[in-house]
């Protein structure tokens, strides 16, 4: 009996890695619609509009899975058996290290296709007859907190880079402010400072400032450069006076909310002037030229993108590269090359920004470690990048086209989410030998002691939305999780850096066990650690395989939750449930939290919880409560250390409704933890974590 068209479509979807059947946040069975399946398949390069398309796409997948074409990269566990793909050019095999030394070799019997992977983790060249592939050999686990901190129970502070202050910052945080904040936290006993993503945004579009919607995850945001660290205070003062920026910078510095366009314009004016003054020397700078050579084609393409984007924006073509003239769609085209030659100084400027930014971040990590932090900076890796940005333009074969990343409806967002980002294509990952993924990890770990991977569930599957549909009309697409976990473990080992995965939301049943086996830490948040009756669980019941925290940038701060500020914002922005009196519910929730804090010995007087506006005892008690968790690492948002009411980001509303990513710290980084609440919170955390050893 012939299969129906819908059955053939479902077969193709499953073979392509699309979940036809899945379960939602309430564990209810769901089925992906045929229209969504066709749209996702089309975006994956597998047409399925009719029976002929489906048959052709099935045949293509069968050919790709036959092993007749060797992959560019194979992953394996150190010392384990690795299955070799069939090679059309013989059965002789050889494994060589990166320096060319032969590790092992032999001839495969006709009945075998397995050999032992090297015992030492690293990248190797595997030769099969006359063919060669890269063999990535991973350790059994990622580099752990214990490998760095020993028997200590370390803790740290999380900060939004842009929110940091220092005298003369011109209205936006920078690497110097980060250095000062890290030193100040280290003095209080912190071993880590988790930072918001520093990915490259769009230099010509400063109004696009979300750190989680970057242009490229391979490069850094040049706005975080401190110009004075580059060319000296005297030079910068002269530039400021030349451009009459002194009053503008002073006004920007004291704003409570970042004015991104104004602050970016002022900082870029200074940086461009410094570059013009230094450009003659740069042409003969061995260090700068060595940096450009080391970064190679990816840097040149990024710099060319920035120059092109600025030029087209200035001539009335804002937006992504898809809106540029066709001749500029291909980064390797003659038109792009000609533009780069004609605008070599502009291209050089953007390469120079990356050089300075790398130095600034390197200096901040060194300062953190020199101040006594065992881990230092923990970088943040966004889940995707803007489809019209640098990475999507420069590496079109690696990323999804026509699909964006999001999340299905859950308890926190009843309508689902469309993040408007693209990311790696699962097929593109394999076809490129995971080049972009590896490069992204290396960029994140280059100057950090660890990395937080946003929406780490994407290692297993992502909710992908065809352009133009609602967030409920997506599909789960599977990713090569074992390969990705091995590569993460390997890069973690090579960089001696810890890895944290943000595993909140709808989590597949086996996912946390899988990442736990690789020593990749999950995240546990105070607000979500609940018992079946809705009460808050004791810290002793928290996971020992996850980082512990009071809150995140996307959820209420402790002070904001206790005072009901988040409830007010939800009502104001229309995110509340109109059928529920959330303010009344919060009254009972406060009682539950206070009882839990008292039960853990973090607070006293269970029958008399503080008033909603009395946040100091609650903030200190919450910090003590979370510090008792058996977590290898505890990270506290600076907003909770200082007892601030406002959260950095409120998912859902536009920036015009809620000032997402615009809030600034109340004091300079060097004095950030000197206030009475911060002093009490830091002392409580340090004493509790040390007592728990």
N, C-alpha and C positions, 0 to 999 in steps of 0.2 A: 504493500500500500504506500503510495507516494505521500511524503510529508506535505502539509499545508504550507502556503506562503508564510504565514505567521510563525510556524514551527521552524522553517528554514531561516527566517529572520532571527528568531531567538537563538538558533544554533550558531549562526554567524556572530551574534552579539557575545555569546558566552565564549566562543573561541577567541574573540578579539579582546576579551577581558572586561566586558560590561556585565554588571549584575542585572539580569532580567528580573529576578526575584530578590527582595531584600526585606529587612525588618526595620521599622522606624524607632524613634526614641522611646515609644511606649510599647515596644516589642510586638507591634502589629505587622502582619505580613503585607507587603506592598509589591506591586508589579509595575515595571517601567513601561510606559506607553510605546506602541510601535513608532509613532512619530518621533519621539525622543530618541529611540534606538537608531532610527535612520539618520537623524541629524548628527548624533554622536559618531556613528560609523563613518559618515561622510567626512567629518572633521578629522578622523583618524586615518583618512586616505583609503577607506574601504566602502565604496559606493554600494547602496542597498535599496535603490529606488524601485527596482523591479526584480523579477526572478532571474533574469540574465545577469544583472549586477551582483546579486547575492551569490550565484554560482561562481562568477569570476572572482569575487572577493574570497570565497571559501577556498577556491583553488590556490589563490595567492598565499593565504595563510598556511595551507598544507605544504606548499613549496618552501616557505620560510621556515617551517618547523621540521623539514626533512633533514636538516643538517648539511645539505649540499653546499650551502654558503657559510663559510666560517664567520663567527662573530668577531668583533674587534677586541672584545674583552671578556674574560671568564673570571668569575670570582670563586674562591675556595677558602676553606678553613685550614689553618696551619697544620700540617702533618696529616691531614685527612685525605681520603681517596677523592680524586676529582675525575669526573667523566669527561673524556675528550670527545669533541665533535669529530665525525668522520672527515678525513681529508682525502681529496681526490688525487693527492700527489704523493702517496706513500704512507707507510705506517711507522717510519722512524720518528722518534720524538726526542726533544731536548729542552731542558729548562735552564735558562741562564739569568744571572742577576743583572741589575742595571749597568754594572761595569763590565759586563760581557763574560764573567766567569761562569763556567758550566757547573751547575748544581747537581744535575742528574740527567741521564739520557738512556735511551734503549730502543728496542724494536718491539712494537706491540704484536703479540700473537693474534691470529685472525679471530680468535674467540673473545678477545678482551678490548675494552676501550677505557680502562681506568689506570691511573698512575697515582703515586703519592705526591701530594703538594709539598713544597719545602716546609721545614719546621719553623723557619724564621719568617715573621710577617714582612711583607714588602711587595713591591711591584717587580715582576719578572717577565721575561720574554719566553713564550712557549712556541717552539718550532715543531711543526707537524709536516714532515716531508720538506717541501720548499715553502710552505706557508708559515706565517708567524701571527700570533695573537698575543695580547697582553694578558698576563695571569696576575690577578690581584689576590694576594694571600693574606687573609685577615686573622688577627688574634681571636681568641675565644670570646673576648669581651672588650668593651671600651675602657679607656684609661679611667680609673675611678677616683672618687674623692679621697678614699683611704690611701691611694698611691701617692697623693700629693700631701695630704694633711696628717697621715699616720693615724694615731689614736685620738686626735682632736675631733671635736664635733663642731666643725666650722659653721659660720653664718656670714651673711652678707647683706648688702643693701641694693635695691634696684632703683635706677634713676632713668628719667627721660632726658636724653642728652641735651635737647634744645631748651629744657626748663632750667638748666643750671645757670647760676649767676657768678660773675666776678666783676670787680671794678673795671670799667672800660670795655665791656664786652659788646657794646653796640646793639644790645637788644636780643641776643640769641646766644645760647650756650656754645662752647667750643672746647677743643682738646685741652687747653690750659685750665679751664674750669673743671673739666673732668679729672685732670691730675690733682687739683686741689681737693675735690670731693673725695677721691680715692684715699688721699693722705689723711683727710679728716676722719673718714670711716675707719681706716686702719688704726688710728689713735684710740678709737673706741673698742678695738678688738676684732673688727670685721676682717675676714679673710677673702672676701670677694665683693665685686661690684658689678651687678648685672646691668647692662645698658640697653637702651632701645636700639633698633636697627640703625646702622650708619650707612646704609646702602645709598648709592648714587640716585638722586632724584632728577629733576629737569632744571638745569641752571637757568634756562631761558623762560621758565614758567614757575616762579617761586610761589605762586598761589596753590601749587600742587605739592603740599608739604607733608602728607601722611607718610610716616616712616615705613608703613606696611604696604605701600603702593609704589615701589621704586621703579626707576627706569632700568636699573641693572643691579643684581646682587653680586656681581663680580668686582664692583668698584665702590668708592666711598663718596660721601656727600662733601663737596668742597666748601660748603658754607660753614663747616665746623673747624676750619683752619683759623688759627689766631695769626693775623698778619704780622704782628709784632715779633712773634717767635721766628718768623721767616727772615725778616730784614732789619729788625731792631726797632726800638721805640722811636728813635729820632727820625728815621725814614718815614715811619707810619704817621707820626705827627705832622711831618711836612706834607704828606699826601692829603691828610685830613684838612689841613689849612688850604692847600691848593684848590680843593673841591668844596670848600666852605661846608664841611660836614660836622663840625664840632657840636653845634647846637642840635642837629638832627640825631647824632649818636647819643647825646646826653638824654634827649627825650625818649628815644627808643629804649635806653638802658633801664629807665625807671617805670616803664609800662608794666602793668600786672599781667597783661596778655601779649604774647608775641604778635607783632605786626609783620608777618612773614614777607610780604612784598617790599615794604620799606626797609626792613633789616637786611634782606637779601641784596637789595639794590645798593645799599651803602657798603656792605662788606665786599661785594663783587667789584664795586668801583675802586675800593682800596686795593684789592688783590690784582686787578688789571693794571693799575698804575705801578704797583711794585713789579709786576711781570715786565712791563714795558721798560722800566729802569734796569731790570736785571737780564733782559733777553740777550744782550750781547755776551754777557758772561756765561749765560746758560748754554749758548752754542758751543762753548768750550768746557762745559762742566762734565767731568768724567762721571761723577755720581749720577747726575740727571740722565746722561746718555746711557749709562749702564742700566738704570731703572727702566728706561723705555725699551732697551734691548731685551732685558729679562722678561718684561711683561708682554712683549711681542705683539702679535696681530690683535689679540683681544683688546689691549689698551688702545692701539691705533684706531680700531673700529669704533671704540667707545668715544674717543676724542673727536673722530670725524662725525659721529652722530651728533654730539653736542654742538659742534660748529654748524652742521647742517640744520639742526633743529632751531638754533638761534637765528640763522639766516632766513629760513622759511617763515618763522614766527614774525620776524621783523617785516617781512614782505606780505603779511596777511594770510599766511597758511599755518596757523597754530594747530596743535593737536599732534597725533601720531604720524609715523612715517608712511602709513597707508594713504595719507592725504597729499604726499609729495608727488611731484611729477614722476611718471613711471620709470624714467631713466635712473632715478635715485633709489629705487626700491631694492636693488641688488647691491650690497655693500662692496662687492668685488667689481662693480661695473666701471667702465672707462669714465663715465660722468662723475662718479664719486671720486675716482683717482684725480681727475682734472680739478675738481673743486678743492681737494686736499692740497694740491700743489699751489693753487691760486690763493688759498687761505691758510698757508702753512703756519703763520704766526698764531692764528686763532686755534688751529688744531694743536699746536704746541702749548698754548695756554691751558687747554683742558688736560693735556698730558701732565703738565707742570702741577696743576691742582691735585692730581692723583698722587704725584710724588710727595707733595707737601702733606697731604692728608695721611698718607701712609706713615710719614715721619711723625706726625702729630699723634696718631694712634699708638705707634710703637713707643713714643715717649710716655704716653699715659700708662701703658701697661708696665713699662719699666719703673715708673714712679710708684705705681701700686705695689709691685713686688718689693722694691727697695724700702717701702714704708712698712713692710712686714707681712703683707697679704700672701698667703700660701697659693691662692688661685689667681687673684688679680681680676682682670676684666672678664666678664662672661658676655660674649657677643650674642646678638639676636638675629636669627635668620628668618626672614619673611617667607610666607608660604608660596608667594608667586611674585610676578612683576607685571608692570603695565604692558599690555599687548602692543602699544604704540611706542614703546621705549627702546632704549639702546640694546638690551639683550635680545629682545624679540626681533629686532632689525638685523643685528649682527650674526645671529645664530638661528636663522629661520627654520632649518631642518630639525632643530632640537625641541622646539616648543609647539604647543597647541595653537591652532588657528581656528577661529570660529566658535571657541568654547571658552567659558570663564569658570573660575573656581568659586565655590560657595559652600553652603551647608543646608541640609534639609530642615524643615521645621523641627524645633525641639522645645524644651521647657523654657529656655531663655528667649527664644525668638519664634513666635507662633507662625510667622509667615515665611520662615526660611531666610537665607541670606545669599546675595550675589555680591561677591567681593570685587568684581570687575577686573580680575587679574588673570593672566595666563600663567602657565608653568610648563614644566617639561612634559613632552609627549612620551608615554611608555614605549612606543615604537621608536621614537626619536632617541631615547636614552640608549636603547640597545644598538641602534644603527650607528650612533656616534661613539660607541665604546664608553658611554657614561661620562664623556669628556666634560660637559657643562656641569654636571652634578659634582664631579670631583673638583673642578675649578672653583665652584661655589663654596664647597667645604673648605678648601685651602684659603680662599679669600677671607672667610669668616674666622679661621683659626690662626691666621698669619701673625696677629698681634694680640692674642687673647689666651687665657688659661682655660677657656671653656666656651661652649656655644649652647644656646637655647634654640631649639628648632620649633618654630611656630607651627601649630596644627600638624604635629608629628604623625597623626593618623594618615596623612598623605603618603607615607611610606608604603602603606598597604592598599589604600583606595582613596579616591577623591570624588567629591560630588561635583560633577561638571555640568554646566548649563549651556545649551545652545544659545547663541546670541538672539535676543529678542523674545525670550520666554521668561515666565515668572520663576522665582527661586524654587517653587515646588515641582517644576517640570524638568528636573535634572535626572542624572543617572550616576550611579557609582561605577567608576572605572578602576580596575585593579592595576597595581603597580608591582614591579619585581622586588618585593619586600626583602627577600633573602639577600639578593645582590646589593641592595641599598644599605641594609644593615651591615653587611660585611665591609662595604666601602667606608661607612661611618666609623666602624671599629678600627679599620686600618688607619684612616686619617687621624683619628683620635690618638692612636698609639704613636704615630709618627710625630705628632705635634705635642704629645704629652698633655692632652687637654680633656676635660670632662665633657660629657654630652647630656643635656637635659631636653626632654621632649614634652611639649605642651600637649597633653593627652586628655583634654577636657572635651565635653560634648558627647555625642553618640559614639560609643567605643565598642568595636566588635569584641565578642566574648574572649577570644584568645589573644588579643593584641597586646595587652599589658604583660602577659606572661612572655610573649615573644621578645619584646624590647627588654624586659627584665633579665632574660637569659643572657643578653648581650651587655648587661650592666648599664643600659641607657636609662637614666632616671626619668620617671614621670613627674607630675606636679600634683600636689594636693593642696586645696585652698580651703581655708576655714569655713567659708560660707557653704561649701558643698560637702563637707564631711558630716553627714547626717545619719541618724539611726532610722529604723523603719517607722518610728512614731514621729519623725520630723525633728527630734531633738539633736543637739550637737554631740558628737561622739567624743569620748575621752581621747586625749592625745596619744595615750599608749596604744590605741587601736588604729592609729594612722599607719600607713605603709612605711616599711623600712627600705623600700626600693624607689622612693620618690622624694623629690625636694618638697619641703613644707613651706607654706607662705600664708600670710593673713589675707592678702587680696592680690589682684593683678590690675594692669592698667585699664582693663575693660569692665571691671566690676566695682562696686562701691568700696571706698576706703572704710576702715573701722569707724572713724569719726563720722563719716558721711552716712554709714548704715545706722549707727546708733542714734544719730540726730534726725534721721529720716530725710536727709538731703536727697538721696537717690530716689525716694518715693516722690518727692516734689518734682524732680527732673523728669521722671517717667510720666507723671501726669501732665506736666507742661509740654512735653514733646509728643504726647499721644501714644507712648509705649505701654501705658498701663492697661490693665484689663478693666473695662468700664463696669463689669459685673461684680467686681471685687473691691471692697473698701481696703486698699492696701495700707493706709495709715493705721486702721484698726488692727489689721493683721500684724503689723510691725510691733504693736504693743505686746502681743503675746510672744512674738519672736524674740524681743529683748529679754523677756523673762526666761525663755529657754536658753539663750546664750549666757546670761548671767549665772544661771544655775550650773551650766557646764563649766564656766570659769571657776566658780566656787568649788565644784566637785573635784577639779584638777588641782586645787590648792593655789590657783592663780589669782583668786579674789576671795573676799570674805563678806559676811553679812548677806547670806543668800536671800533673805526675805526683804531686803531693801536695796534693790538695784538703783544705780545713779539715775538722775533725771536725764531726759534726752539731750539737754544742753551741757551736761556734766561729762565731758568725753575723756578727760585725763585718766581717771582710774580704769576706764574700759580699755583704752588704748594700751596702757601698761599691762593690764591683765591679759588681753588678747595676745600680746607679744610673749608673755610668760607661758601661756597655754600652748601656743604653737611651738615654742622653743623646746618643750618637753617631748615633742614627737620623736620617734626613733629614726627620723630622717637623717641620711648621711649629710645633708646640707639644708639649712634653713635660710631663705631669702626674704627680706622684708622691704616692701616698697617704701621709698623715702616718705611718701605721703602718710604712711602709717607710723613711721618713726617720729615724724613731726606732729602727728595728730591733725592733719589737714582734712577738710571736709570734702573737697572736690577731687574726683577721679580724672585722670588725664584724658580718657576717651569714653564716650558713651556711644556704643555701637547702634547704628540706625539713623539718628538724626544727622542732617547736614551740619556743616560747621557754622552756618548762619544761625542755627537754632541752639547748638551747644558748642562751646569753644574747644573742640577737639584738638589736641596736640598744640595748644597755645598757652597753657598755664605755665607760670614761672615760679621758681622757688622764692620763699619769702626773704631769704638772706643769701649772702655770698657763700660760695662753696667752702671756703676756709672756715667759716663760722656756722656751717649748716647744722651741726649737731651740738651746738653750745647752749641752746635753750633748755629750760627745765624739763619739758616733756621729752625731748630728744635725749637728754642726758639720762633720764630715768628709764626710758625704753631701751637704750643701748646697754646700760648697766644691767638691766634685768635680763636681756637676751644673753649677754656675755656670761653672766653668772649662771644662768640656767643651763645653757649649752655646755659650759665647763663642768657643772655639777653632774651632768648626765653622762659624763665620760665613764 
